[in-house]
């Protein structure tokens, strides 16, 4: 019996095992166009850190500061671990503010750039290892750490340059401006790198998906501000840095409460507002609209023959269809418009500030949605191979608030009556409703029906058959 050099009989050689290990990386599951940018960011972060560490002679004071910040970061993570895991369970791993920026920015203020980057990767890795509810793939963690490292390196470089050129220290009144510039550099670079990766991987991503909502950005600014305060306190008396831990834990819990409230207002399948939350926010939007120019409008939408999807391939397939339709609705309206799921296959949208072209603008939005849904191709994995749901359609009822004003329930009733008129018109149609004196009435205009097969249930096709 013979074997190749380095290969045991019945086994694999070291090179084959290494190739198999590399081939199993989660990184290769991401879009190929994203692999090069991810590697570029990670290699840049590593190069900057090594350059900073090798070109600066370490001082005992800097080494003590490195140890202290790492210890504080570890203690913070361990104390807040349960709360942080619950937050991650709610929000997931994308665009998640873990409050570790307190230590990253503290390091950027107090340490040379290379040491600030090293502290950042150590603390950030510990947060991921100990506090993640479901650990993100390693490539994502490495990329997130790299973005934080580059941000800390850049902020530290900028602030040290200004301090040295202007001969300032942190006790000077002008140091406030330097810290603000450092915070801006940290936040801008980190947001740009993350947004760029999301834009490459998801070309049609919305702005809020790439840079996060305002509340999350405000939380990041708060943690950076706290990092600056802790750095100043540390220079006064290193033991004062311990006093930041209780406020941090309270901040964790306050953020968790807000996220729980937001989660309670969302539909679990689509991520849209649930019926109760939509009503509350729509009432507020209606009150604001009465004081501004431009009437609001309401769309009530119902998926045609949605039961056929559930009956044919089960509710998991139906959930995928609902999610796809929800994405269409989000794409076709503005960020400030309210999109909700009323239950089952029915959705509702409130568009505020339609301007002088109220009914025409509302009809145009409804038509875009109707066409997009008709063009949907929803991929569904099954044990027998992938299936594609197509031939979906939606019926839409529209209502615009009249000049004399109206209550939300009146607008919904008008839109609902228009929806049923669209159903009776053959489905896959848009109908505009209006209000008359005394009670809602239907204005039988703007009907759309695409052929005799518009009322047919959606078709399921194997990908191979397309």
C-alpha positions as CSV (number, residue, x, y, z in Angstrom):
1,X,0.0,0.0,0.0
2,X,1.4,3.4,-1.0
3,X,0.4,6.9,-0.2
4,X,1.4,10.4,-1.4
5,X,4.0,12.1,0.8
6,X,2.4,13.7,3.9
7,X,-0.9,11.8,3.4
8,X,-1.8,9.0,5.7
9,X,-3.7,6.0,4.2
10,X,-7.4,6.8,4.3
11,X,-6.7,10.5,5.3
12,X,-6.0,13.9,3.9
13,X,-2.7,15.8,3.8
14,X,-2.3,19.1,5.6
15,X,-2.7,21.2,2.4
16,X,-6.0,19.4,1.6
17,X,-7.3,20.0,5.1
18,X,-6.3,23.7,4.9
19,X,-8.1,24.0,1.6
20,X,-11.2,22.3,3.0
21,X,-11.1,24.6,6.0
22,X,-10.8,27.8,3.9
23,X,-13.5,26.5,1.5
24,X,-15.9,26.2,4.5
25,X,-15.6,29.8,5.5
26,X,-18.9,31.7,5.8
27,X,-17.3,34.5,3.9
28,X,-17.8,32.7,0.6
29,X,-21.6,32.7,1.1
30,X,-21.7,36.5,0.7
31,X,-22.2,38.1,-2.7
32,X,-18.9,37.9,-4.6
33,X,-18.9,41.6,-5.3
34,X,-18.6,42.1,-1.5
35,X,-15.6,39.9,-0.9
36,X,-12.9,42.3,-2.2
37,X,-14.3,45.4,-0.3
38,X,-14.5,43.3,3.0
39,X,-10.9,42.1,2.6
40,X,-9.7,45.6,1.7
41,X,-11.2,47.1,4.9
42,X,-9.8,44.3,7.1
43,X,-6.3,44.5,5.6
44,X,-6.3,48.3,5.9
45,X,-7.3,48.1,9.6
46,X,-4.6,45.5,10.2
47,X,-1.9,47.6,8.4
48,X,-2.8,50.8,10.2
49,X,-2.7,49.1,13.6
50,X,0.7,47.4,12.9
51,X,2.1,50.7,11.6
52,X,0.9,52.6,14.6
53,X,2.3,50.0,17.1
54,X,5.7,49.7,15.3
55,X,6.3,53.4,14.8
56,X,5.5,54.6,18.3
57,X,7.8,53.8,21.2
58,X,5.5,52.5,24.0
59,X,5.5,54.4,27.3
60,X,4.6,52.8,30.6
61,X,1.7,55.3,31.0
62,X,0.2,54.2,27.6
63,X,0.5,50.6,28.5
64,X,-1.2,51.2,31.9
65,X,-4.0,53.0,30.0
66,X,-4.4,50.1,27.6
67,X,-4.7,47.6,30.4
68,X,-7.2,49.8,32.3
69,X,-9.5,50.4,29.3
70,X,-9.5,46.7,28.4
71,X,-10.4,45.9,32.0
72,X,-13.2,48.4,32.1
73,X,-14.5,47.2,28.7
74,X,-14.5,43.6,29.9
75,X,-16.2,44.5,33.2
76,X,-18.8,46.5,31.4
77,X,-19.5,43.7,29.0
78,X,-19.9,41.1,31.8
79,X,-22.2,43.4,33.9
80,X,-24.4,44.2,30.9
81,X,-24.2,40.8,29.2
82,X,-27.8,39.6,29.8
83,X,-29.3,43.0,28.8
84,X,-27.1,43.2,25.7
85,X,-28.1,39.7,24.6
86,X,-31.7,40.6,24.9
87,X,-31.2,43.7,22.9
88,X,-29.4,41.7,20.2
89,X,-32.2,39.2,20.2
90,X,-34.6,42.0,19.4
91,X,-32.6,44.0,16.9
92,X,-30.3,41.3,15.3
93,X,-26.7,41.9,14.4
94,X,-27.0,44.5,11.7
95,X,-26.5,48.2,12.6
96,X,-26.5,47.3,16.3
97,X,-25.1,49.9,18.7
98,X,-23.5,47.9,21.6
99,X,-22.3,50.9,23.6
100,X,-18.7,49.7,23.4
101,X,-17.9,52.9,21.6
102,X,-17.4,54.4,25.1
103,X,-14.1,52.5,25.4
104,X,-13.2,52.9,21.7
105,X,-13.4,56.7,21.8
106,X,-11.8,56.8,25.3
107,X,-8.8,54.9,23.8
108,X,-8.8,57.3,20.8
109,X,-8.6,60.3,23.1
110,X,-5.9,59.0,25.5
111,X,-3.7,56.7,23.3
112,X,-1.6,56.8,20.2
113,X,-3.5,55.6,17.1
114,X,-2.0,52.1,16.9
115,X,-2.7,51.4,20.6
116,X,-6.3,52.9,20.2
117,X,-6.9,50.4,17.4
118,X,-5.5,47.5,19.4
119,X,-7.7,48.3,22.4
120,X,-10.7,48.6,20.0
121,X,-10.2,45.1,18.5
122,X,-9.7,43.5,21.9
123,X,-12.7,45.0,23.6
124,X,-14.9,44.6,20.5
125,X,-14.0,40.9,20.1
126,X,-14.8,40.3,23.8
127,X,-18.2,41.9,23.3
128,X,-18.9,39.7,20.4
129,X,-17.8,36.5,22.2
130,X,-19.6,37.1,25.4
131,X,-22.7,39.2,24.7
132,X,-23.9,38.1,21.3
133,X,-27.3,36.3,21.5
134,X,-26.5,34.4,18.3
135,X,-22.9,35.0,17.2
136,X,-22.6,36.6,13.8
137,X,-20.4,34.8,11.3
138,X,-16.7,35.3,11.9
139,X,-16.2,37.4,8.7
140,X,-18.9,39.8,9.8
141,X,-17.3,40.2,13.3
142,X,-13.9,40.7,11.7
143,X,-15.3,43.4,9.4
144,X,-17.2,45.2,12.2
145,X,-14.0,45.2,14.3
146,X,-12.0,46.5,11.3
147,X,-14.4,49.4,10.8
148,X,-14.2,50.3,14.5
149,X,-10.4,50.0,14.4
150,X,-10.1,52.4,11.4
151,X,-12.5,54.8,13.0
152,X,-10.6,54.8,16.3
153,X,-7.2,55.1,14.5
154,X,-8.5,58.1,12.4
155,X,-10.1,59.9,15.4
156,X,-6.9,59.4,17.5
157,X,-4.7,60.6,14.6
158,X,-6.8,63.7,14.1
159,X,-7.0,64.7,17.7
160,X,-3.3,64.1,18.5
161,X,-2.3,66.1,15.4
162,X,-4.5,69.1,16.5
163,X,-3.4,68.9,20.1
164,X,0.3,68.9,19.1
165,X,0.0,71.6,16.5
166,X,-2.0,73.9,18.7
167,X,-0.1,72.9,21.9
168,X,-3.4,72.1,23.7
169,X,-4.3,69.6,26.4
170,X,-7.7,68.3,27.5
171,X,-8.0,71.0,30.2
172,X,-8.0,73.8,27.6
173,X,-11.4,75.2,26.7
174,X,-10.6,74.7,23.0
175,X,-10.2,71.0,23.6
176,X,-14.0,70.7,23.4
177,X,-13.9,71.5,19.6
178,X,-11.1,69.0,19.1
179,X,-13.1,66.3,20.8
180,X,-16.1,67.2,18.7
181,X,-14.0,66.9,15.5
182,X,-12.8,63.5,16.8
183,X,-16.3,62.3,17.4
184,X,-17.4,63.4,14.0
185,X,-14.5,61.6,12.4
186,X,-15.2,58.4,14.3
187,X,-18.9,58.4,13.6
188,X,-18.5,59.4,9.9
189,X,-15.9,56.9,9.0
190,X,-17.6,54.0,10.8
191,X,-21.0,54.9,9.2
192,X,-19.5,55.3,5.8
193,X,-17.7,51.9,5.8
194,X,-20.8,50.0,7.1
195,X,-23.1,51.8,4.7
196,X,-20.8,51.1,1.8
197,X,-20.8,47.4,2.6
198,X,-24.6,47.3,2.8
199,X,-24.9,49.3,-0.4
200,X,-22.6,46.8,-2.2
201,X,-24.4,43.7,-0.8
202,X,-27.9,45.1,-1.2
203,X,-28.1,47.6,-4.1
204,X,-31.7,48.6,-3.4
205,X,-31.2,49.2,0.3
206,X,-33.0,52.1,1.8
207,X,-31.0,54.9,3.5
208,X,-32.2,53.8,7.0
209,X,-30.9,50.3,6.3
210,X,-27.5,51.7,5.4
211,X,-26.9,54.3,8.1
212,X,-29.5,53.3,10.7
213,X,-32.4,55.3,12.1
214,X,-32.0,58.6,13.9
215,X,-32.4,57.1,17.4
216,X,-29.6,54.6,16.9
217,X,-27.3,57.3,15.6
218,X,-28.2,59.5,18.6
219,X,-27.3,56.6,20.9
220,X,-23.9,56.2,19.2
221,X,-23.3,60.0,19.7
222,X,-24.2,59.6,23.4
223,X,-21.7,56.8,23.9
224,X,-19.0,58.7,22.1
225,X,-19.7,61.7,24.4
226,X,-19.6,59.5,27.4
227,X,-16.2,58.2,26.2
228,X,-14.8,61.7,26.0
229,X,-16.1,62.5,29.5
230,X,-14.5,59.3,30.9
231,X,-11.2,60.1,29.3
232,X,-11.1,63.6,30.9
233,X,-12.1,62.0,34.3
234,X,-9.3,59.4,33.9
235,X,-6.7,62.1,33.5
236,X,-7.9,63.8,36.6
237,X,-8.0,60.6,38.7
238,X,-8.0,57.1,37.1
239,X,-10.4,55.8,39.7
240,X,-13.0,58.2,38.5
241,X,-13.4,56.1,35.3
242,X,-15.2,53.5,37.5
243,X,-18.1,55.9,38.0
244,X,-19.1,55.6,34.4
245,X,-20.2,51.9,34.8
246,X,-23.5,52.5,36.7
247,X,-24.7,55.1,34.1
248,X,-23.8,52.7,31.3
249,X,-25.8,49.9,32.8
250,X,-28.8,52.3,33.2
251,X,-28.4,53.4,29.6
252,X,-28.4,49.7,28.5
253,X,-31.7,49.1,30.3
254,X,-33.3,52.3,29.0
255,X,-32.4,51.4,25.4
256,X,-33.8,47.9,26.0
257,X,-37.1,49.3,27.2
258,X,-37.3,51.5,24.0
259,X,-36.5,48.6,21.8
260,X,-39.1,46.4,23.5
261,X,-41.7,49.1,22.9
262,X,-40.8,49.3,19.3
263,X,-40.8,45.5,18.9
264,X,-44.3,45.4,20.4
265,X,-45.5,47.8,17.7
266,X,-44.2,45.7,14.8
267,X,-45.7,42.8,12.9
268,X,-43.5,39.7,13.5
269,X,-43.7,38.4,9.9
270,X,-43.2,41.5,7.9
271,X,-41.6,44.1,10.2
272,X,-44.3,46.6,9.4
273,X,-46.4,48.3,12.0
274,X,-49.1,46.2,13.4
275,X,-52.7,47.3,13.3
276,X,-52.8,48.9,16.8
277,X,-49.5,50.8,16.3
278,X,-50.5,51.9,12.8
279,X,-53.8,53.4,14.2
280,X,-52.0,55.3,16.9
281,X,-49.4,56.8,14.6
282,X,-51.9,57.5,11.8
283,X,-54.1,59.4,14.2
284,X,-51.1,61.6,15.2
285,X,-50.1,62.1,11.5
286,X,-53.7,63.1,10.7
287,X,-53.7,65.7,13.5
288,X,-50.4,67.1,12.1
289,X,-51.7,67.1,8.6
290,X,-54.7,69.3,9.6
291,X,-52.2,72.1,10.4
292,X,-50.1,71.7,7.2
293,X,-50.6,72.0,3.5
294,X,-51.5,69.0,1.6
295,X,-54.1,66.4,2.5
296,X,-53.1,62.9,3.6
297,X,-54.2,59.8,1.8
298,X,-54.9,56.2,2.8
299,X,-54.4,53.0,0.8
300,X,-55.9,49.7,1.8
301,X,-54.5,46.7,0.0
302,X,-55.5,43.1,-0.2
303,X,-53.5,40.3,-1.8
304,X,-55.7,38.4,-4.3
305,X,-56.1,34.7,-3.8
306,X,-53.4,34.6,-1.1
307,X,-55.1,31.5,0.4
308,X,-53.9,29.5,-2.7
309,X,-50.3,30.0,-1.7
310,X,-50.9,28.8,1.9
311,X,-53.0,25.8,0.7
312,X,-50.5,24.8,-1.9
313,X,-47.2,25.1,-0.1
314,X,-48.0,26.0,3.5
315,X,-47.8,29.0,5.7
316,X,-44.0,29.3,5.5
317,X,-44.3,30.0,1.8
318,X,-47.1,32.4,2.5
319,X,-44.9,34.2,5.0
320,X,-42.2,34.7,2.3
321,X,-44.8,36.2,0.0
322,X,-46.0,38.6,2.7
323,X,-42.4,39.7,3.4
324,X,-41.8,40.3,-0.3
325,X,-45.0,42.4,-0.6
326,X,-44.0,44.3,2.6
327,X,-40.7,45.2,0.9
328,X,-42.5,46.5,-2.2
329,X,-44.6,48.7,0.0
330,X,-41.6,50.1,1.9
331,X,-39.8,50.7,-1.4
332,X,-42.6,52.6,-3.1
333,X,-43.4,55.1,-0.3
334,X,-41.4,57.7,1.6
335,X,-39.6,57.1,4.8
336,X,-42.1,59.2,6.7
337,X,-45.2,57.4,5.3
338,X,-46.8,54.8,7.6
339,X,-47.0,51.2,6.4
340,X,-48.8,48.6,8.4
341,X,-50.2,45.1,8.2
342,X,-53.8,44.8,9.3
343,X,-53.7,41.1,9.5
344,X,-53.9,38.2,7.1
345,X,-53.1,39.5,3.6
346,X,-54.4,43.0,4.1
347,X,-52.0,46.0,4.4
348,X,-52.6,49.7,4.9
349,X,-50.5,52.8,4.0
350,X,-50.9,56.5,5.0
351,X,-49.2,59.0,2.8
352,X,-49.0,62.5,4.3
353,X,-48.6,65.8,2.5
354,X,-49.7,64.8,-1.0
355,X,-49.9,68.5,-2.1
356,X,-52.2,69.9,-4.7
357,X,-52.2,66.7,-6.7
358,X,-53.7,64.6,-3.8
359,X,-55.9,62.1,-5.6
360,X,-53.7,61.8,-8.7
361,X,-50.5,61.3,-6.6
362,X,-52.2,58.7,-4.4
363,X,-53.4,56.8,-7.5
364,X,-49.9,56.9,-9.0
365,X,-48.4,55.4,-5.8
366,X,-51.1,52.7,-5.8
367,X,-50.5,51.9,-9.4
368,X,-46.8,51.6,-8.8
369,X,-47.4,49.2,-6.0
370,X,-49.9,47.2,-8.1
371,X,-47.4,46.8,-10.9
372,X,-44.5,45.9,-8.6
373,X,-46.6,43.1,-6.9
374,X,-47.7,41.8,-10.3
375,X,-44.0,41.5,-11.3
376,X,-42.9,39.8,-8.1
377,X,-41.0,36.5,-8.3
378,X,-40.8,35.0,-4.8
379,X,-38.2,32.1,-4.4
380,X,-39.3,29.4,-2.0
381,X,-36.9,26.6,-1.0
382,X,-38.7,23.2,-0.6
383,X,-37.4,19.6,0.0
384,X,-38.3,18.9,-3.6
385,X,-36.2,21.8,-4.9
386,X,-36.8,25.6,-5.2
387,X,-40.1,26.9,-6.3
388,X,-41.0,30.4,-7.6
389,X,-44.3,32.0,-6.8
390,X,-45.4,34.4,-9.5
391,X,-48.7,35.7,-10.9
392,X,-49.4,37.6,-7.6
393,X,-51.8,40.5,-7.7
394,X,-53.1,43.1,-5.3
395,X,-56.4,45.1,-5.1
396,X,-56.1,48.6,-3.8
397,X,-58.6,51.0,-2.4
398,X,-57.7,54.7,-2.0
399,X,-59.1,57.6,0.0
400,X,-57.9,61.3,0.3
401,X,-58.9,63.5,3.2
402,X,-61.4,66.1,1.9
403,X,-61.0,69.8,2.3
404,X,-63.4,69.9,5.2
405,X,-61.4,67.3,7.1
406,X,-62.3,63.8,8.2
407,X,-61.6,61.3,10.9
408,X,-59.3,58.4,10.4
409,X,-62.1,55.8,10.6
410,X,-64.0,57.7,7.8
411,X,-60.9,57.5,5.5
412,X,-60.5,53.8,6.3
413,X,-64.1,53.1,5.5
414,X,-63.9,55.0,2.2
415,X,-60.7,53.1,1.2
416,X,-62.2,49.8,2.3
417,X,-65.3,50.3,0.2
418,X,-63.0,51.2,-2.7
419,X,-61.0,48.1,-2.1
420,X,-64.1,45.9,-2.4
421,X,-65.1,47.7,-5.6
422,X,-61.6,46.8,-6.9
423,X,-62.3,43.2,-6.0
424,X,-65.6,43.2,-7.8
425,X,-64.0,44.8,-10.8
426,X,-61.9,41.7,-11.4
427,X,-59.1,42.1,-8.8
428,X,-55.6,43.4,-9.6
429,X,-57.2,46.8,-9.7
430,X,-57.0,50.3,-8.1
431,X,-60.2,52.2,-7.1
432,X,-60.4,55.7,-5.8
433,X,-63.0,56.5,-3.1
434,X,-64.4,59.8,-1.9
435,X,-66.6,61.1,0.9
436,X,-70.0,62.6,0.3
437,X,-72.1,64.6,2.7
438,X,-73.4,62.4,5.5
439,X,-71.6,59.2,4.7
440,X,-68.7,57.8,2.7
441,X,-69.4,57.0,-0.9
442,X,-67.5,55.5,-3.8
443,X,-66.2,57.4,-6.7
444,X,-66.1,54.8,-9.5
445,X,-63.0,56.0,-11.4
446,X,-59.5,54.7,-12.0
447,X,-60.4,51.1,-12.2
448,X,-57.5,48.8,-13.4
449,X,-57.8,45.2,-14.3
450,X,-55.2,43.4,-16.3
451,X,-56.9,40.8,-18.5
452,X,-59.3,38.0,-17.8
453,X,-56.8,36.0,-15.8
454,X,-56.4,38.7,-13.2
455,X,-58.7,36.8,-10.9
456,X,-56.7,33.6,-11.2
457,X,-54.7,32.4,-8.2
458,X,-50.9,32.8,-8.2
459,X,-48.9,30.1,-10.0
460,X,-46.1,28.0,-8.5
461,X,-43.3,27.1,-10.8
462,X,-40.0,25.2,-10.3
463,X,-37.0,27.3,-11.3
464,X,-36.0,24.6,-13.7
465,X,-39.2,25.1,-15.6
466,X,-38.8,28.8,-16.2
